[in-house]
Structures are given as C-alpha cells and as structure tokens.
Amino acid sequence: MVYIGLRDLDPEETILVEKYKIKAYSMSDIQRLGIKQVLKETIDYLTIDGELMPLHVSVDIDSLDPWFAPSTGTPVLGGLTLPELMYIGNKIHETGKLSALDLVEVNPLLKNNDHDVEKTVFSASRAILSFFGYKTLGTKKDGHQVPLAKK
C-alpha cells in the first residue's frame, strides 16, 4: 500500500501509517522529489520479483488542492494539482496492471456556488479518465492534434 499526496493527517491516521509501515508521500515529498520520481518509486515498491502487482487505486478527491475540487468534505490547501493526478493516472494506465479504481469524497452539497460543483465534477471525471488512458493534449481548431515534442 502506498499513499500519495498526504498533507493533513489526524493523529490516529499517523499512528496507523507508522504502525503498519505504509509507504507514504506527503505533498512536501512531492514538491521535493517531483511527481515523476514519486511514481517511479511507487511502482518500484509495488514490484515483487520483477512483477508489478495488480493495482487497486483509491482516489480521494480531496487529495487535490481545493482550487481543483472545492466540493469535498476536507478541502485543504496545498494538495495535488489536476495535472499531477492525471499524470499518476496515465502512468498507472501504462502499466496495464489497474485492476480496480474508485474515486470518493465528491460531495455536490458542499459548495459555495454551482461553479464549485462543476470544477469538482470536471476534476473527478478527468482523473477517472486518466486511469483509462485519457491525456490532455492541445488540439488545433480543425480538430488535429498538436504534435508532441520528440524525446
């Protein structure tokens, strides 16, 4: 088990992470290492004898910064950006090992206005789609994809 994007743990949650030696990356870790390195380490950690285990991913929408997902129970500043979460989703998709996905804590009743709900639902839908290969790529007006930079 790996937690990515922690930033506001209750004392009880901290005890569980430590007691069960759960690998965890705080937002400070992500800022220091970068999301690419965090994902590399996560995949390495979940690989046993050269084989990546099947992945059950649970996304808590409040792992996103409230700018991207304000309609949730625990909006805490300093969370993941939507592009970071979509990067996670894309990389998990590329492994071919996603066996289950859930996304929780979207709550349209917790809003200041309808725009909050729209932002949260948009972010949730893009996050889910990213685990199935959706990428945000620029497009020209005629619908042709903008070429990606060569590696």
Order of alpha helices (4+ residues) and beta strands (2+ residues): beta-alpha-beta-alpha-alpha-beta-beta-beta-alpha-beta-alpha
